[in-house]
Amino acid sequence: MGIDIIGEDVTNKGRIDLTLFIEDKIYIIEFKVIANDKEQGTALKQIKEKKYHEKYIKEGKEIYLVGMEFSEEEKNIVNFEWEKI
């Protein structure tokens, strides 16, 4: 499919849940299961706080940070956020 994937991609500050390499783009993805609405936004926040993107800055590719959150109760996606670096 032309997509290279690294699951549990190790950095010096933690592990990226999923890293996707698609042509000239890198997607850094964090998944979270949350118990309530107050926790929404924690997936993207973790990526930014731990600076997971720094591992790939020198690649010279567009980098996208993606946070996906699932409700523990609803068993469905309740929040999806992304940001381009």
C-alpha positions as CSV (number, residue, x, y, z in Angstrom):
1,M,0.0,0.0,0.0
2,G,3.0,2.3,0.2
3,I,2.6,2.9,3.9
4,D,5.4,2.1,6.4
5,I,4.2,1.6,9.9
6,I,5.9,1.5,13.3
7,G,3.8,0.5,16.3
8,E,5.0,1.5,19.8
9,D,7.7,3.7,18.2
10,V,10.3,4.4,20.9
11,T,11.5,7.9,21.6
12,N,13.6,9.2,24.5
13,K,10.5,10.5,26.2
14,G,8.1,7.6,25.7
15,R,6.4,5.6,23.0
16,I,4.4,6.8,20.1
17,D,1.4,4.5,19.7
18,L,1.6,4.5,15.9
19,T,3.8,6.2,13.4
20,L,2.8,6.2,9.7
21,F,5.1,7.1,6.8
22,I,3.1,8.0,3.7
23,E,5.2,9.5,0.8
24,D,6.4,12.9,2.1
25,K,4.3,12.9,5.3
26,I,4.7,11.4,8.7
27,Y,1.7,10.9,11.0
28,I,2.3,10.5,14.7
29,I,-0.8,9.0,16.3
30,E,-1.8,8.6,20.0
31,F,-4.8,6.6,21.1
32,K,-6.5,7.0,24.4
33,V,-9.5,5.4,26.2
34,I,-11.1,8.0,28.3
35,A,-13.6,7.6,31.2
36,N,-15.3,11.0,30.8
37,D,-15.6,14.2,28.7
38,K,-13.2,16.0,31.0
39,E,-10.3,13.9,29.7
40,Q,-10.9,14.9,26.1
41,G,-7.8,16.4,24.4
42,T,-5.3,14.3,26.4
43,A,-4.1,12.3,23.4
44,L,-2.9,15.3,21.3
45,K,-1.7,17.0,24.5
46,Q,0.6,14.0,25.3
47,I,2.1,14.0,21.8
48,K,3.0,17.7,22.2
49,E,4.1,17.6,25.8
50,K,6.5,14.7,25.1
51,K,7.6,16.2,21.8
52,Y,7.3,13.0,20.0
53,H,7.7,14.8,16.7
54,E,11.3,15.8,17.4
55,K,12.4,12.4,16.5
56,Y,11.5,13.1,12.9
57,I,12.2,16.8,12.4
58,K,15.3,16.2,10.4
59,E,13.5,14.0,7.9
60,G,12.3,17.1,6.1
61,K,8.8,15.8,5.7
62,E,5.4,17.3,6.7
63,I,4.6,16.0,10.2
64,Y,1.0,15.6,11.5
65,L,0.1,15.0,15.1
66,V,-3.1,13.0,15.5
67,G,-5.0,12.3,18.8
68,M,-7.8,9.8,18.8
69,E,-9.9,9.2,22.0
70,F,-12.4,6.5,22.6
71,S,-15.1,6.5,25.3
72,E,-14.7,3.7,27.8
73,E,-18.5,3.7,28.2
74,E,-19.7,4.2,24.6
75,K,-17.0,2.1,23.0
76,N,-16.7,4.7,20.2
77,I,-14.6,7.6,19.1
78,V,-15.5,10.7,21.1
79,N,-12.7,13.0,20.1
80,F,-10.3,13.4,17.1
81,E,-7.8,16.2,16.9
82,W,-4.9,16.8,14.6
83,E,-2.3,19.5,14.1
84,K,0.4,20.0,11.4
85,I,3.9,20.8,12.6
